[in-house]
Amino acid sequence: MARRLSPVELDFVESAPLRLVFSAEVSAAPKAVYEALAEDVAGLPTWFDAVASASPTHGGAGREVRLRGGIFFAETILATDPGERYAYRVDRTNAPGLRALLEEWWLTPGTSGTLVRWTFAVDAPAPMRGVLKLSRAGLAASFRGAVRNLDRKLARSAAQ
């Protein structure tokens, strides 16, 4: 059953009771990474293995994302800074125990590509925050795998 979460704003990424931050590098330029992340929403499952499907909603102002295993998120996009930042909050989900969730992706140019930083900012009761802290290694592995897959996908696209 879907539940509505708190309608947090961008500042929640800094004030959330729990923030999990992950980073990895890709060889592609920030513009290409941003396009894959923010503009090719339907292509998300081709590089992020945890995602079963993704589609834009509300004329591109939102997204619906379904994870493998049945969890879904209805999201509102809060920041679209091409080549730099992409952020969204979850408005509705069937994931248990969450009060608020905001995700932010920062793209920083590097000497040989882009540093991708993903922040998972959440409010939940203390027991759920504990579960999420214990899940950090799994989320990190999922993120690293996704970024590796994205790097390969963008390298193939650039070679064509």
VEXPA-32986 format. One line per 4 residues: their letters; for each residue x, y, z of N, C-alpha, C. Coordinates in nm, 3 decimals. Atoms other than C-alpha are relative to their C-alpha. Layout:
N
a) X:Y:Z:X:Y:Z:X:Y:Z; ...
***
This chain:
160
marr) 0.084:-0.118:0.000:0.000:0.000:0.000:0.088:0.125:0.000; -0.079:-0.123:0.013:0.136:0.338:-0.100:-0.029:0.095:0.116; 0.012:-0.102:-0.104:0.201:0.601:0.164:0.061:0.129:-0.049; -0.053:-0.132:0.035:0.258:0.973:0.124:0.108:0.036:0.102
lspv) -0.110:-0.044:-0.086:0.589:1.103:0.261:-0.003:0.151:0.017; -0.008:-0.144:-0.024:0.671:1.449:0.396:0.056:0.071:-0.124; -0.046:-0.073:0.119:0.715:1.706:0.116:0.121:0.088:0.031; -0.122:-0.073:-0.034:1.072:1.806:0.204:0.052:0.077:-0.121
eldf) -0.062:-0.080:0.106:1.268:2.063:0.005:0.150:-0.029:-0.005; -0.143:0.027:0.024:1.630:2.073:-0.114:0.088:0.010:0.124; -0.084:-0.014:-0.119:1.769:2.186:0.221:-0.001:-0.125:0.088; 0.007:0.125:-0.075:1.666:1.847:0.363:0.124:-0.085:-0.023
vesa) -0.120:0.079:0.029:1.973:1.698:0.196:0.110:0.026:0.103; -0.098:-0.034:-0.103:2.180:1.875:0.465:-0.051:-0.024:0.141; 0.056:0.007:-0.135:1.941:1.848:0.761:-0.064:-0.134:0.034; 0.066:0.128:-0.022:1.808:1.492:0.726:0.061:-0.073:0.120
plrl) -0.053:0.077:-0.112:1.840:1.272:1.036:0.102:-0.106:-0.042; -0.097:0.098:0.051:2.027:1.018:0.821:0.038:0.038:-0.142; -0.053:-0.029:0.134:2.247:1.095:0.521:0.101:-0.108:-0.034; -0.096:0.097:0.051:2.422:0.822:0.327:0.055:0.058:-0.129
vfsa) -0.063:-0.065:0.115:2.672:0.958:0.075:0.098:-0.097:-0.063; -0.085:0.091:0.076:2.845:0.755:-0.195:0.059:0.076:-0.118; -0.059:-0.065:0.118:3.085:0.860:-0.470:0.084:-0.098:-0.079; -0.080:0.081:0.092:3.258:0.707:-0.770:0.028:0.084:-0.123
evsa) -0.037:-0.074:0.120:3.426:0.826:-1.088:-0.039:-0.075:-0.126; 0.023:0.053:0.134:3.331:0.775:-1.450:0.090:0.077:-0.096; -0.089:-0.066:0.097:3.536:0.859:-1.758:-0.073:0.102:-0.087; 0.079:-0.092:0.083:3.252:1.049:-1.930:-0.005:0.140:0.061
apka) 0.015:-0.139:-0.043:3.202:1.424:-1.911:-0.130:0.018:0.079; 0.121:-0.023:-0.078:2.944:1.566:-1.666:-0.127:0.012:-0.084; 0.118:-0.018:0.086:2.708:1.658:-1.953:-0.060:-0.135:-0.039; 0.049:0.133:0.040:2.684:1.295:-2.071:-0.059:-0.075:0.119
vyea) 0.050:0.066:-0.121:2.638:1.165:-1.716:-0.137:0.058:0.037; 0.126:-0.067:-0.033:2.365:1.422:-1.649:-0.112:-0.045:-0.095; 0.102:0.041:0.097:2.181:1.331:-1.969:-0.051:-0.140:0.029; 0.041:0.137:-0.031:2.179:0.961:-1.877:-0.082:-0.006:0.128
laed) 0.066:0.000:-0.130:2.068:1.035:-1.522:-0.134:0.072:-0.002; 0.116:-0.087:-0.013:1.815:1.313:-1.567:-0.089:0.007:-0.123; 0.078:-0.017:0.123:1.704:1.318:-1.930:-0.046:-0.131:-0.061; 0.038:0.131:0.051:1.694:0.949:-2.023:-0.055:-0.085:0.114
vagl) 0.059:0.067:-0.116:1.471:0.844:-1.734:-0.034:-0.145:-0.032; 0.039:0.137:0.036:1.337:0.537:-1.917:0.121:-0.092:-0.015; -0.121:0.080:0.016:1.697:0.422:-1.974:0.067:-0.037:0.131; -0.061:0.028:-0.131:1.775:0.406:-1.600:0.021:-0.149:0.026
ptwf) -0.021:0.143:-0.025:1.720:0.026:-1.580:0.112:-0.063:-0.083; -0.106:0.058:0.082:1.982:-0.029:-1.851:0.136:0.009:0.066; -0.128:-0.009:-0.069:2.259:0.074:-1.613:-0.010:-0.010:0.152; 0.017:0.012:-0.146:2.114:0.073:-1.259:-0.079:-0.129:0.025
dava) 0.059:0.134:-0.010:2.048:-0.297:-1.191:-0.114:-0.010:0.101; 0.106:0.006:-0.100:1.827:-0.232:-0.886:-0.133:0.052:-0.054; 0.120:-0.062:0.056:1.578:-0.044:-1.107:-0.063:-0.091:-0.105; 0.073:0.083:0.097:1.314:-0.250:-1.289:-0.060:0.086:-0.110
sasp) 0.057:-0.091:0.099:1.145:0.045:-1.462:0.002:0.143:0.054; 0.004:-0.142:-0.036:1.144:0.423:-1.465:-0.067:0.076:-0.113; 0.067:-0.080:0.103:0.926:0.674:-1.645:-0.023:0.141:0.053; 0.027:-0.138:-0.040:0.886:1.051:-1.643:-0.150:0.019:0.021
thgg) 0.140:-0.033:-0.026:0.560:1.194:-1.507:-0.014:0.152:0.004; 0.032:-0.143:-0.013:0.391:1.535:-1.497:0.084:0.086:-0.094; -0.073:-0.077:0.100:0.558:1.655:-1.817:0.148:0.013:0.029; -0.142:-0.003:-0.032:0.904:1.572:-1.687:0.031:0.058:0.137
agre) -0.022:-0.058:-0.133:0.856:1.732:-1.343:0.006:-0.107:0.109; -0.003:0.109:-0.096:0.839:1.391:-1.176:0.044:-0.129:-0.067; -0.037:0.132:0.050:0.929:1.026:-1.212:-0.074:-0.106:0.081; 0.044:0.119:-0.072:0.789:0.687:-1.121:0.108:-0.104:-0.022
vrlr) -0.109:0.097:0.005:1.056:0.432:-1.038:-0.044:-0.124:0.075; 0.027:0.129:-0.065:1.005:0.064:-0.962:0.131:-0.076:0.011; -0.120:0.079:-0.024:1.281:-0.140:-0.806:-0.031:-0.147:-0.017; 0.018:0.145:0.001:1.334:-0.510:-0.852:-0.037:-0.039:0.143
ggif) 0.046:0.036:-0.134:1.153:-0.670:-0.561:-0.131:0.069:0.037; 0.133:-0.056:-0.019:0.844:-0.448:-0.589:-0.012:0.136:0.064; 0.008:-0.135:-0.058:0.931:-0.122:-0.413:-0.018:0.102:-0.112; 0.016:-0.106:0.100:0.809:0.183:-0.603:0.008:0.137:0.067
faet) -0.011:-0.139:-0.045:0.864:0.557:-0.572:-0.068:0.091:-0.102; 0.052:-0.110:0.081:0.659:0.848:-0.708:0.076:0.123:0.048; -0.095:-0.104:-0.038:0.901:1.140:-0.713:-0.033:0.134:-0.067; 0.004:-0.135:0.056:0.906:1.515:-0.768:0.143:0.048:-0.015
ilat) -0.136:-0.049:0.025:1.217:1.658:-0.928:0.012:0.141:0.058; -0.019:-0.127:-0.070:1.353:1.947:-0.721:0.113:0.084:-0.059; -0.113:-0.075:0.057:1.677:2.043:-0.899:0.046:-0.066:-0.128; -0.054:0.045:0.129:1.788:2.014:-1.259:0.101:0.103:-0.046
dpge) -0.110:-0.088:0.040:2.120:2.186:-1.305:0.086:-0.079:-0.098; -0.067:0.084:0.099:2.247:2.035:-1.633:0.152:-0.007:0.018; -0.143:0.025:-0.013:2.590:1.879:-1.604:0.053:0.016:0.140; -0.047:-0.029:-0.135:2.601:1.953:-1.233:-0.077:-0.072:0.111
ryay) 0.079:0.055:-0.111:2.313:1.844:-1.008:-0.138:-0.042:-0.047; 0.134:0.051:0.023:1.993:1.642:-1.016:-0.051:-0.049:0.135; 0.053:0.039:-0.131:1.773:1.601:-0.709:-0.151:-0.018:-0.009; 0.143:0.028:-0.003:1.429:1.463:-0.633:-0.037:-0.052:0.138
rvdr) 0.051:0.055:-0.126:1.214:1.378:-0.334:-0.103:-0.107:-0.034; 0.102:0.102:0.015:0.994:1.077:-0.292:-0.128:0.051:0.066; 0.130:-0.046:-0.052:0.629:1.177:-0.251:-0.085:-0.117:0.050; 0.076:0.120:-0.038:0.472:0.829:-0.236:0.087:-0.122:-0.021
tnap) -0.074:0.126:0.013:0.615:0.483:-0.181:-0.072:-0.109:0.076; 0.048:0.114:-0.078:0.527:0.137:-0.062:0.112:-0.054:0.089; -0.111:0.040:-0.088:0.865:0.108:0.117:-0.040:0.029:0.144; 0.044:-0.020:-0.138:0.798:0.061:0.488:0.093:0.092:0.079
glra) -0.078:-0.070:-0.100:0.911:0.294:0.763:0.057:0.136:-0.036; -0.057:-0.129:0.038:1.006:0.606:0.569:-0.097:0.114:0.030; 0.079:-0.122:-0.018:0.884:0.955:0.663:0.029:0.100:-0.111; -0.042:-0.092:0.106:1.083:1.153:0.406:0.125:-0.058:-0.066
llee) -0.117:0.047:0.073:1.338:1.072:0.136:0.028:0.097:-0.113; -0.046:-0.087:0.107:1.537:1.299:-0.091:0.133:-0.056:-0.049; -0.127:0.045:0.058:1.814:1.193:-0.329:0.057:0.112:-0.085; -0.069:-0.105:0.076:2.071:1.427:-0.479:0.123:-0.060:-0.065
wwlt) -0.116:0.043:0.077:2.328:1.355:-0.748:0.081:0.124:-0.038; -0.091:-0.109:0.037:2.625:1.595:-0.780:0.101:-0.054:-0.098; -0.098:0.037:0.102:2.850:1.577:-1.084:0.109:0.105:-0.001; -0.113:-0.092:-0.007:3.195:1.731:-1.050:0.102:-0.038:-0.105
pgts) -0.102:0.031:0.100:3.437:1.756:-1.343:0.132:-0.038:0.067; -0.131:0.042:-0.048:3.764:1.575:-1.285:0.100:0.004:-0.114; -0.103:-0.003:0.104:4.089:1.543:-1.474:-0.025:-0.105:-0.107; 0.022:0.106:0.099:3.977:1.221:-1.642:-0.147:-0.041:-0.010
gtlv) 0.142:0.032:0.009:3.597:1.239:-1.630:-0.083:0.076:0.101; 0.095:-0.061:-0.092:3.334:1.303:-1.366:-0.003:-0.076:0.132; 0.025:0.059:-0.131:3.307:1.241:-0.993:-0.150:0.007:0.023; 0.144:0.010:-0.024:2.951:1.123:-0.924:-0.021:-0.020:0.150
rwtf) 0.028:0.013:-0.143:2.826:1.179:-0.568:-0.151:-0.009:0.019; 0.142:0.025:-0.024:2.490:1.039:-0.459:-0.026:0.011:0.149; 0.040:-0.013:-0.140:2.331:1.150:-0.132:-0.142:-0.051:0.015; 0.126:0.063:-0.033:2.045:0.946:0.012:-0.038:0.058:0.136
avda) 0.037:-0.070:-0.123:1.880:1.173:0.275:-0.138:-0.048:0.044; 0.123:0.066:-0.044:1.610:1.012:0.487:-0.038:0.038:0.143; 0.054:-0.008:-0.135:1.387:1.062:0.787:-0.085:-0.125:0.018; 0.073:0.122:-0.033:1.249:0.750:0.951:0.012:-0.020:0.150
papm) -0.016:0.031:-0.142:1.190:0.618:1.301:0.137:-0.064:0.025; -0.134:0.048:-0.035:1.510:0.518:1.484:0.026:-0.145:-0.043; -0.029:0.137:0.044:1.472:0.143:1.416:0.026:-0.010:-0.151; -0.019:0.003:0.145:1.439:0.205:1.041:0.132:0.066:-0.039
rgvl) -0.130:-0.063:0.027:1.737:0.442:1.043:0.112:-0.100:0.028; -0.098:0.104:-0.030:1.930:0.158:1.207:0.010:-0.102:-0.112; 0.001:0.095:0.112:1.825:-0.080:0.930:0.071:0.061:-0.121; -0.065:-0.066:0.114:1.933:0.173:0.667:0.150:0.012:0.020
klsr) -0.144:-0.006:-0.027:2.270:0.220:0.836:0.065:-0.136:-0.026; -0.051:0.135:0.025:2.316:-0.157:0.827:-0.001:-0.034:-0.148; 0.011:0.024:0.144:2.218:-0.149:0.459:0.100:0.082:-0.080; -0.094:-0.088:0.069:2.492:0.104:0.377:0.090:-0.076:-0.098
agla) -0.091:0.076:0.087:2.728:-0.160:0.234:-0.073:-0.048:-0.126; 0.078:0.044:0.116:2.454:-0.297:0.007:-0.034:0.114:-0.093; 0.028:-0.119:0.083:2.354:0.050:-0.112:0.127:0.046:-0.071; -0.127:-0.040:0.062:2.721:0.131:-0.174:0.034:-0.091:-0.116
asfr) -0.030:0.095:0.108:2.767:-0.186:-0.380:-0.093:0.023:-0.119; 0.096:-0.026:0.107:2.451:-0.112:-0.579:0.039:0.127:-0.076; -0.043:-0.126:0.062:2.569:0.246:-0.644:0.125:-0.021:-0.084; -0.125:0.021:0.075:2.921:0.138:-0.747:-0.025:-0.081:-0.127
gavr) 0.033:0.079:0.118:2.779:-0.126:-0.981:-0.073:0.083:-0.105; 0.074:-0.086:0.093:2.540:0.127:-1.134:0.094:0.097:-0.070; -0.092:-0.096:0.061:2.816:0.381:-1.190:0.095:-0.070:-0.097; -0.084:0.079:0.092:3.039:0.112:-1.345:-0.076:-0.028:-0.130
nldr) 0.083:0.028:0.118:2.755:0.012:-1.578:-0.023:0.126:-0.083; 0.020:-0.127:0.071:2.688:0.376:-1.664:0.126:0.040:-0.075; -0.127:-0.033:0.065:3.055:0.431:-1.742:0.016:-0.082:-0.129; -0.009:0.087:0.119:3.051:0.133:-1.983:-0.098:0.045:-0.107
klar) 0.103:-0.042:0.096:2.727:0.248:-2.145:0.041:0.129:-0.070; -0.038:-0.128:0.059:2.854:0.602:-2.199:0.124:-0.015:-0.088; -0.118:0.024:0.083:3.188:0.474:-2.334:-0.042:-0.061:-0.134; 0.050:0.061:0.124:3.001:0.257:-2.589:-0.068:0.106:-0.087
saaq) 0.069:-0.105:0.075:2.784:0.554:-2.690:0.098:0.096:-0.064; -0.100:-0.093:0.052:3.088:0.778:-2.733:0.079:-0.061:-0.114; -0.077:0.068:0.103:3.260:0.515:-2.950:-0.078:-0.015:-0.131; 0.083:0.019:0.120:2.969:0.497:-3.196:-0.001:0.121:-0.089
***
